[in-house]
């Protein structure tokens, strides 16, 4: 595709250069009236050249692709025009040699060393023909020799640079692939211990601990949350920079999405002494829910960091034909000179006691990149000591999706829920089992996804269960053995977008490790409600 674009660009450039040459020859004819008839054949030829070039460009657009003979024909077309101009123009046409060198290098830069060699050979043949048939060039042998040497040396040096550049590009590509593999593996391996520590901490929180020990657990949980947020930010930056995200839009209940963000941040808000307020709305939009959630999550996290002890309001406004998500805080605010810089990586507005505010300064950079990816604009309005308003613009309201009516929600309890837990990491298996049992679930733990036999109500599986079977395959096997679609979820340390794409047709929920216990509990409760609704329907 890039080569096709290069060929179209070359055809466009051919038209531009030939038009400039025509203007140049017309100027010569005007300022040298006594030799005007000498330039007339050249002007006529260049006009014909432009006419043919237009059709050549149309052919490239009509039949895109790599056609060697068409490119060779284009070269002969270019050099024929240059030869004609040099042969008939004499000394006054000498600057057109620049076009010959330009065409030669252009073919090499656009299409590679093979075409550079062909172009150089044709260029040398063009100069020889001009020297052979034009008396003026016969009288300038040293100039002819200089042009011949230049036509050889410059493309040869360009070819050396091209090969070095290509080699450096390949080495960079290999290094980037190695870095991708390293980050993918490091991502998975680091998520596992963070995930298990979070679950163990949640178990301790539910235990009857004295106040001092509970405060220590709270501090551990808070520090772990910070590590998790930094870890996710670094991975998000890497993923966005490498263009690995391909957003798929779908109808989204905006109120439900914002409620989920508020729920996920309730604990962090409690630590910061912030009251999170959400103004309900009834809008539906077409957007990628995961990316929009990450975008809003980062804006809310910023508000919690810099507006400690103050309320934060989240709402949706209609402005003309678009919807705007707004997040207000009454924090310290941002001075006007800092506003243009805050979306840069690692940029943080420095205040006194800033050492108490965690973060790397990546949140707003991620926000801007995600916004650009899904076609949204993020704006900040702030006044020092008065607060900040972040607005996300560009969402369009769509007709609400009609949900099937469900019975009243069941009690928010998991007592007696039979869970089949499949996890090959011993620590994660132990931590998840302990937490689920604290919530009243009956847990069957399996460290291997092969031949799992269970009578469970719900399956929770890691996606990566070794080389023999994946979590999705394990769930499919259990469902086939049971003869019905058992509710299931996958908790994974791999890239969420890729795993969601792999299981999109299998009705499996996907959670990214490290999973926060409230998030896991919310998904389980939702599954319990769905199962209760299905029983009532039967």
C-alpha positions as CSV (number, residue, x, y, z in Angstrom):
1,X,0.0,0.0,0.0
2,X,2.9,2.4,0.8
3,X,4.5,1.6,-2.6
4,X,1.3,2.4,-4.4
5,X,1.1,5.7,-2.6
6,X,4.7,6.4,-3.5
7,X,4.0,5.7,-7.2
8,X,1.0,8.1,-7.1
9,X,3.2,10.7,-5.4
10,X,5.9,10.2,-8.0
11,X,3.3,10.7,-10.8
12,X,2.1,13.9,-9.0
13,X,5.6,15.1,-8.7
14,X,6.2,14.4,-12.4
15,X,3.4,16.8,-13.2
16,X,4.6,19.5,-10.9
17,X,8.2,19.3,-12.2
18,X,7.2,19.3,-15.8
19,X,4.9,22.2,-15.2
20,X,7.8,24.1,-13.7
21,X,9.9,23.2,-16.7
22,X,7.2,24.5,-19.0
23,X,7.1,27.8,-17.1
24,X,10.9,28.0,-17.3
25,X,10.9,27.4,-21.1
26,X,8.1,29.9,-21.6
27,X,10.1,32.5,-19.6
28,X,13.2,31.8,-21.8
29,X,11.1,32.3,-24.9
30,X,9.7,35.6,-23.6
31,X,13.0,37.1,-22.5
32,X,14.9,35.8,-25.6
33,X,12.5,36.7,-28.3
34,X,15.2,36.3,-31.0
35,X,15.5,32.6,-30.1
36,X,11.8,32.0,-29.4
37,X,11.4,29.6,-32.3
38,X,14.3,27.5,-30.9
39,X,12.3,26.9,-27.7
40,X,9.0,26.3,-29.4
41,X,9.7,22.5,-30.1
42,X,10.7,22.1,-26.4
43,X,7.6,23.9,-25.2
44,X,5.5,21.7,-27.5
45,X,7.2,18.5,-26.3
46,X,6.8,19.4,-22.6
47,X,3.1,20.2,-23.2
48,X,2.7,16.7,-24.7
49,X,4.7,15.2,-21.8
50,X,2.3,16.7,-19.3
51,X,-0.7,15.4,-21.3
52,X,0.8,11.8,-21.2
53,X,1.7,12.2,-17.5
54,X,-1.9,12.9,-16.6
55,X,-3.0,9.7,-18.3
56,X,-0.2,7.8,-16.6
57,X,-1.3,9.1,-13.2
58,X,-4.9,8.1,-13.9
59,X,-3.7,4.6,-14.8
60,X,-1.8,4.2,-11.6
61,X,-4.9,5.3,-9.6
62,X,-7.1,3.0,-11.7
63,X,-4.9,-0.1,-11.5
64,X,-2.9,0.1,-8.2
65,X,-0.2,-2.4,-7.6
66,X,3.5,-3.3,-8.3
67,X,3.9,-3.4,-12.1
68,X,7.6,-3.5,-13.0
69,X,7.1,-2.7,-16.7
70,X,4.8,0.3,-15.9
71,X,7.5,1.7,-13.6
72,X,10.1,1.1,-16.3
73,X,7.9,2.8,-18.8
74,X,7.5,5.8,-16.4
75,X,11.3,6.0,-16.2
76,X,11.7,6.1,-20.0
77,X,9.0,8.7,-20.2
78,X,10.8,10.9,-17.7
79,X,14.2,10.6,-19.2
80,X,12.9,11.0,-22.7
81,X,11.5,14.4,-21.7
82,X,14.7,15.4,-20.0
83,X,16.9,14.3,-23.0
84,X,14.7,16.2,-25.4
85,X,15.0,19.4,-23.3
86,X,18.8,19.0,-22.8
87,X,19.4,18.3,-26.5
88,X,17.4,21.2,-27.9
89,X,17.9,23.7,-25.1
90,X,21.7,23.9,-25.2
91,X,23.4,25.9,-22.5
92,X,20.1,27.5,-21.3
93,X,18.6,24.0,-20.6
94,X,21.5,22.9,-18.4
95,X,19.6,23.4,-15.1
96,X,17.2,20.7,-16.3
97,X,20.0,18.2,-15.4
98,X,18.8,18.7,-11.8
99,X,15.6,17.0,-12.8
100,X,17.5,14.1,-14.2
101,X,19.3,13.6,-10.9
102,X,16.1,14.1,-9.0
103,X,14.3,11.5,-11.0
104,X,17.1,9.0,-10.5
105,X,17.3,9.4,-6.8
106,X,13.5,9.5,-6.5
107,X,13.1,6.1,-8.0
108,X,15.7,4.7,-5.6
109,X,14.2,6.3,-2.6
110,X,10.7,5.3,-3.4
111,X,11.1,1.7,-4.8
112,X,14.5,0.5,-3.6
113,X,18.0,-0.4,-4.9
114,X,16.8,-2.4,-7.9
115,X,15.0,0.6,-9.4
116,X,17.8,2.9,-8.4
117,X,20.2,0.8,-10.5
118,X,17.7,0.8,-13.5
119,X,17.2,4.6,-13.2
120,X,21.0,5.3,-13.0
121,X,21.6,3.1,-16.1
122,X,18.9,4.9,-18.1
123,X,20.1,8.3,-16.9
124,X,23.7,7.5,-18.1
125,X,22.3,6.4,-21.5
126,X,20.3,9.6,-21.7
127,X,23.4,11.7,-21.2
128,X,25.4,9.7,-23.7
129,X,22.6,10.2,-26.3
130,X,22.5,13.9,-25.7
131,X,26.3,14.2,-26.0
132,X,26.3,12.2,-29.2
133,X,23.6,14.2,-31.0
134,X,24.0,17.7,-29.7
135,X,27.0,19.8,-31.0
136,X,26.9,22.0,-27.9
137,X,27.7,19.1,-25.6
138,X,30.4,17.9,-28.0
139,X,32.1,21.2,-27.3
140,X,31.9,20.7,-23.5
141,X,33.5,17.3,-22.9
142,X,34.7,18.1,-19.3
143,X,31.3,19.3,-18.3
144,X,29.8,16.1,-19.8
145,X,32.4,14.0,-17.9
146,X,31.5,15.9,-14.7
147,X,27.8,15.2,-15.2
148,X,28.5,11.5,-15.9
149,X,30.6,11.1,-12.7
150,X,27.9,12.9,-10.7
151,X,25.2,10.7,-12.1
152,X,27.2,7.6,-11.0
153,X,28.6,8.8,-7.6
154,X,25.5,10.5,-6.1
155,X,23.1,7.5,-6.7
156,X,25.8,5.1,-5.6
157,X,26.2,7.0,-2.3
158,X,22.5,7.2,-2.0
159,X,22.3,3.4,-2.4
160,X,24.8,2.9,0.4
161,X,22.8,5.2,2.6
162,X,19.6,3.4,1.6
163,X,21.1,0.0,2.6
164,X,22.3,1.3,5.9
165,X,19.0,2.9,6.6
166,X,17.2,-0.3,5.7
167,X,19.5,-2.3,7.9
168,X,19.0,0.1,10.8
169,X,15.3,0.0,10.2
170,X,15.3,-3.8,10.3
171,X,17.4,-3.9,13.5
172,X,15.1,-1.4,15.1
173,X,12.1,-3.5,14.1
174,X,13.7,-6.6,15.6
175,X,14.6,-4.7,18.7
176,X,11.0,-3.4,18.9
177,X,9.6,-6.9,18.5
178,X,11.9,-8.2,21.2
179,X,10.8,-5.3,23.5
180,X,7.2,-6.2,22.7
181,X,7.8,-9.8,23.7
182,X,9.6,-8.8,26.8
183,X,6.8,-6.3,27.8
184,X,4.1,-8.9,27.1
185,X,5.8,-11.5,29.2
186,X,6.8,-9.0,32.0
187,X,3.3,-7.7,31.9
188,X,1.8,-11.1,32.5
189,X,4.4,-12.1,35.1
190,X,4.1,-8.8,37.1
191,X,0.3,-8.8,37.0
192,X,0.1,-12.2,38.7
193,X,1.8,-11.3,42.0
194,X,0.1,-7.9,42.1
195,X,-3.2,-9.6,41.5
196,X,-2.7,-12.3,44.2
197,X,-1.5,-9.7,46.8
198,X,-4.6,-7.6,46.2
199,X,-6.8,-10.7,46.8
200,X,-4.9,-11.7,49.9
201,X,-5.3,-8.1,51.2
202,X,-9.0,-8.2,50.6
203,X,-9.2,-11.4,52.6
204,X,-7.4,-9.7,55.5
205,X,-9.8,-6.7,55.3
206,X,-12.8,-9.0,55.7
207,X,-11.2,-10.7,58.7
208,X,-12.0,-9.5,62.3
209,X,-8.7,-7.6,62.7
210,X,-8.0,-5.0,65.4
211,X,-8.1,-1.4,64.3
212,X,-4.3,-1.0,64.1
213,X,-3.8,-4.1,62.0
214,X,-6.7,-3.0,59.8
215,X,-5.0,0.3,59.3
216,X,-1.8,-1.4,58.2
217,X,-3.8,-3.6,55.7
218,X,-5.4,-0.4,54.4
219,X,-2.0,1.1,53.8
220,X,-0.8,-2.0,52.0
221,X,-3.9,-2.0,49.8
222,X,-3.4,1.7,49.0
223,X,0.3,1.2,48.0
224,X,-0.7,-1.8,45.9
225,X,-3.3,0.3,44.2
226,X,-0.7,2.9,43.3
227,X,1.7,0.3,41.9
228,X,-1.1,-1.2,39.9
229,X,-2.1,2.2,38.4
230,X,1.5,3.1,37.5
231,X,2.0,-0.3,35.9
232,X,-1.2,0.0,33.8
233,X,-0.2,3.6,32.8
234,X,3.2,2.5,31.4
235,X,1.6,-0.4,29.5
236,X,-1.1,1.8,28.1
237,X,1.5,4.3,26.8
238,X,3.4,1.5,25.2
239,X,0.3,0.0,23.6
240,X,-0.9,3.3,22.3
241,X,2.5,4.3,20.9
242,X,2.8,1.0,19.0
243,X,-0.6,1.3,17.4
244,X,-1.7,-2.1,18.8
245,X,-5.2,-0.9,19.7
246,X,-7.9,-1.0,17.0
247,X,-11.0,0.4,18.6
248,X,-14.3,-1.3,17.8
249,X,-17.4,0.8,18.6
250,X,-20.6,-0.5,20.1
251,X,-23.8,1.0,21.7
252,X,-23.0,2.0,25.2
253,X,-25.2,3.1,28.1
254,X,-23.2,6.2,29.2
255,X,-24.8,6.3,32.6
256,X,-23.9,2.7,33.3
257,X,-20.3,3.3,32.1
258,X,-19.9,6.3,34.4
259,X,-21.5,4.4,37.3
260,X,-18.9,1.6,36.8
261,X,-16.1,4.2,36.9
262,X,-17.4,5.7,40.2
263,X,-17.7,2.2,41.7
264,X,-14.1,1.4,40.7
265,X,-12.9,4.6,42.4
266,X,-14.9,4.5,45.6
267,X,-12.1,3.0,47.6
268,X,-9.5,5.5,46.2
269,X,-12.0,8.3,46.9
270,X,-12.3,7.2,50.5
271,X,-8.6,7.3,50.9
272,X,-8.4,10.8,49.5
273,X,-11.4,12.0,51.5
274,X,-13.2,12.8,48.3
275,X,-17.0,12.5,47.8
276,X,-17.6,11.3,44.2
277,X,-20.9,12.6,42.9
278,X,-22.4,11.3,39.7
279,X,-25.3,13.1,38.0
280,X,-27.5,10.5,36.3
281,X,-28.1,10.7,32.6
282,X,-30.2,8.7,30.0
283,X,-27.9,8.9,27.0
284,X,-26.6,6.1,24.8
285,X,-23.5,6.6,22.6
286,X,-21.6,4.6,19.9
287,X,-18.0,4.2,21.3
288,X,-15.4,1.7,22.4
289,X,-16.4,1.2,26.0
290,X,-13.0,0.0,27.3
291,X,-11.1,2.9,25.9
292,X,-13.7,5.5,27.0
293,X,-13.6,3.9,30.5
294,X,-9.8,4.2,30.6
295,X,-10.0,7.8,29.5
296,X,-12.6,8.8,32.1
297,X,-10.8,6.7,34.7
298,X,-7.5,8.7,34.2
299,X,-9.4,12.0,34.5
300,X,-11.1,10.9,37.7
301,X,-7.8,9.6,39.1
302,X,-6.2,13.0,38.5
303,X,-9.1,14.7,40.3
304,X,-8.7,12.4,43.3
305,X,-5.0,13.2,43.5
306,X,-5.1,16.9,43.3
307,X,-8.5,17.6,45.0
308,X,-8.1,15.7,48.2
309,X,-10.8,16.5,50.7
310,X,-13.0,18.2,48.1
311,X,-16.1,16.8,46.3
312,X,-15.7,15.7,42.6
313,X,-18.8,15.9,40.3
314,X,-19.2,13.8,37.2
315,X,-21.9,14.5,34.7
316,X,-23.0,14.7,31.0
317,X,-24.1,17.8,29.3
318,X,-25.7,18.3,25.9
319,X,-24.1,21.0,23.8
320,X,-25.7,21.4,20.4
321,X,-25.6,18.0,18.6
322,X,-23.0,16.5,20.9
323,X,-22.6,15.2,24.4
324,X,-19.9,16.3,26.8
325,X,-18.7,14.4,29.8
326,X,-17.6,16.8,32.4
327,X,-15.6,16.2,35.6
328,X,-15.4,19.1,38.1
329,X,-13.2,19.3,41.1
330,X,-12.5,22.0,43.7
331,X,-8.8,21.3,44.0
332,X,-5.7,23.4,43.8
333,X,-6.2,24.2,40.1
334,X,-3.6,24.6,37.3
335,X,-2.0,27.9,36.4
336,X,-2.6,29.2,32.8
337,X,1.1,28.7,31.8
338,X,1.0,25.0,32.6
339,X,-2.2,24.1,30.8
340,X,-0.6,23.7,27.3
341,X,2.0,21.4,28.8
342,X,0.0,19.0,31.0
343,X,-0.8,16.5,28.2
344,X,2.9,15.8,27.7
345,X,4.5,12.6,29.1
346,X,6.0,12.9,32.6
347,X,4.9,16.6,32.9
348,X,3.6,17.4,36.4
349,X,2.7,20.8,37.8
350,X,4.9,21.2,40.8
351,X,3.5,22.4,44.1
352,X,4.6,22.3,47.7
353,X,4.2,18.8,49.2
354,X,4.0,17.3,45.8
355,X,6.0,14.3,47.0
356,X,2.8,13.2,48.7
357,X,1.1,12.8,45.3
358,X,1.8,9.6,43.5
359,X,2.2,9.3,39.8
360,X,4.5,9.6,36.8
361,X,2.7,12.3,34.9
362,X,1.4,9.9,32.3
363,X,-2.4,10.0,33.0
364,X,-3.2,13.0,30.8
365,X,-0.9,11.9,28.0
366,X,-2.8,8.6,27.9
367,X,-6.1,10.5,28.0
368,X,-5.1,12.6,24.9
369,X,-3.9,9.6,22.9
370,X,-7.0,7.6,23.6
371,X,-9.2,10.6,22.7
372,X,-7.3,10.9,19.4
373,X,-7.8,7.2,18.8
374,X,-11.6,7.2,19.3
375,X,-12.2,10.6,17.9
376,X,-12.8,12.6,21.1
377,X,-11.4,15.9,22.3
378,X,-10.3,16.5,25.9
379,X,-10.2,20.0,27.2
380,X,-9.1,21.4,30.6
381,X,-10.3,24.7,32.1
382,X,-8.8,25.6,35.5
383,X,-8.3,28.4,37.9
384,X,-5.7,28.3,40.7
385,X,-7.2,27.5,44.1
386,X,-10.7,27.3,42.5
387,X,-10.6,23.9,40.8
388,X,-10.5,22.3,37.4
389,X,-13.1,21.2,34.8
390,X,-12.1,18.4,32.4
391,X,-14.5,18.0,29.4
392,X,-14.6,15.1,26.9
393,X,-16.3,16.2,23.7
394,X,-17.3,14.6,20.5
395,X,-19.8,11.9,21.6
396,X,-23.1,11.7,19.7
397,X,-26.3,10.5,21.3
398,X,-28.0,7.5,19.7
399,X,-31.3,5.8,20.2
400,X,-31.4,3.8,23.5
401,X,-31.0,0.1,23.2
402,X,-34.0,-1.7,24.5
403,X,-33.0,-4.2,27.2
404,X,-35.2,-7.2,28.0
405,X,-37.0,-6.5,31.3
406,X,-35.6,-8.4,34.2
407,X,-37.1,-9.3,37.6
408,X,-36.2,-7.3,40.7
409,X,-32.6,-7.8,41.7
410,X,-31.8,-10.6,44.0
411,X,-30.0,-10.0,47.3
412,X,-26.5,-8.9,46.8
413,X,-25.1,-12.1,48.3
414,X,-22.9,-14.9,46.9
415,X,-23.7,-17.4,49.7
416,X,-23.7,-20.9,48.2
417,X,-22.6,-19.9,44.7
418,X,-20.6,-22.9,43.3
419,X,-17.5,-21.6,41.5
420,X,-15.1,-23.6,39.4
421,X,-11.8,-21.8,39.6
422,X,-9.1,-22.7,37.0
423,X,-5.7,-21.1,37.6
424,X,-2.2,-22.5,37.0
425,X,-0.5,-20.0,39.4
426,X,-0.6,-21.5,42.9
427,X,-0.5,-18.1,44.7
428,X,-3.3,-16.7,42.6
429,X,-5.4,-19.9,43.0
430,X,-5.0,-19.8,46.7
431,X,-5.7,-16.1,47.0
432,X,-8.8,-16.2,44.8
433,X,-10.1,-19.3,46.5
434,X,-9.7,-17.7,49.9
435,X,-11.5,-14.5,48.9
436,X,-14.4,-16.3,47.2
437,X,-14.8,-18.5,50.3
438,X,-14.9,-15.4,52.5
439,X,-17.8,-14.2,50.3
440,X,-19.6,-17.4,50.9
441,X,-18.9,-19.2,47.7
442,X,-18.2,-22.9,47.4
443,X,-14.9,-23.1,45.4
444,X,-13.5,-26.0,43.3
445,X,-9.9,-25.2,42.5
446,X,-8.1,-26.6,39.5
447,X,-4.5,-25.9,38.5
448,X,-4.9,-27.6,35.1
449,X,-7.6,-26.9,32.6
450,X,-7.6,-30.3,31.0
451,X,-10.5,-32.7,31.6
452,X,-12.2,-30.5,34.3
453,X,-15.4,-32.2,35.6
454,X,-17.6,-29.9,37.6
455,X,-21.2,-29.1,38.5
456,X,-20.5,-25.5,39.2
457,X,-22.8,-22.4,38.7
458,X,-20.0,-20.3,37.2
459,X,-16.5,-20.7,35.8
460,X,-13.6,-18.4,36.5
461,X,-10.5,-19.2,34.5
462,X,-7.1,-17.6,33.7
463,X,-6.6,-17.4,30.0
464,X,-3.0,-18.7,30.0
465,X,-3.2,-22.2,31.4
466,X,0.0,-23.5,29.8
467,X,0.8,-24.9,26.4
468,X,-2.0,-27.5,26.2
469,X,-5.2,-25.5,26.7
470,X,-6.3,-21.9,27.1
471,X,-8.9,-20.6,29.5
472,X,-11.4,-20.1,26.7
473,X,-10.9,-23.7,25.5
474,X,-11.3,-25.0,29.0
475,X,-14.6,-23.1,29.4
476,X,-15.8,-24.4,26.0
477,X,-15.0,-28.0,27.0
478,X,-16.9,-27.7,30.3
479,X,-19.9,-26.2,28.6
480,X,-19.9,-29.0,26.0
481,X,-19.7,-31.6,28.8
482,X,-22.5,-30.0,30.7
483,X,-24.7,-29.4,27.7
484,X,-25.5,-25.7,28.4
485,X,-23.7,-22.4,28.4
486,X,-22.4,-22.1,32.0
487,X,-21.8,-18.5,32.9
488,X,-18.0,-17.8,32.7
489,X,-15.4,-15.2,33.1
490,X,-11.7,-15.0,32.3
491,X,-9.1,-13.1,34.4
492,X,-6.0,-12.4,32.3
493,X,-2.7,-10.7,32.5
494,X,-2.5,-10.4,28.7
495,X,-3.6,-7.5,26.5
496,X,-7.3,-7.0,27.1
497,X,-8.3,-6.0,23.5
498,X,-6.7,-9.2,22.1
499,X,-8.4,-11.5,24.6
500,X,-11.8,-9.8,24.2
501,X,-11.5,-10.3,20.4
502,X,-10.7,-14.0,20.8
503,X,-13.7,-14.7,23.1
504,X,-16.2,-12.1,21.7
505,X,-18.6,-14.7,20.3
506,X,-18.5,-17.0,23.4
507,X,-20.4,-14.9,26.0
508,X,-17.4,-14.7,28.4
509,X,-16.7,-11.7,30.6
510,X,-13.1,-10.6,30.6
511,X,-11.3,-8.9,33.6
512,X,-7.8,-7.6,33.4
513,X,-5.3,-8.6,36.1
514,X,-4.7,-7.2,38.7
515,X,-8.4,-7.4,39.3
516,X,-9.7,-5.2,42.2
517,X,-11.9,-7.3,44.6
518,X,-14.9,-4.9,44.3
519,X,-14.7,-5.3,40.5
520,X,-14.7,-9.1,40.8
521,X,-17.6,-9.1,43.3
522,X,-19.6,-6.8,41.0
523,X,-19.2,-9.1,38.0
524,X,-20.2,-12.2,40.1
525,X,-23.3,-10.4,41.5
526,X,-24.3,-9.5,38.0
527,X,-24.0,-13.1,36.9
528,X,-26.1,-14.2,40.0
529,X,-28.8,-11.7,38.9
530,X,-28.8,-13.0,35.3
531,X,-29.0,-16.6,36.5
532,X,-31.9,-15.7,38.8
533,X,-33.7,-14.0,35.9
534,X,-33.3,-17.0,33.7
535,X,-34.7,-19.3,36.4
536,X,-37.7,-17.0,36.8
537,X,-38.2,-17.0,33.0
538,X,-38.2,-20.8,33.0
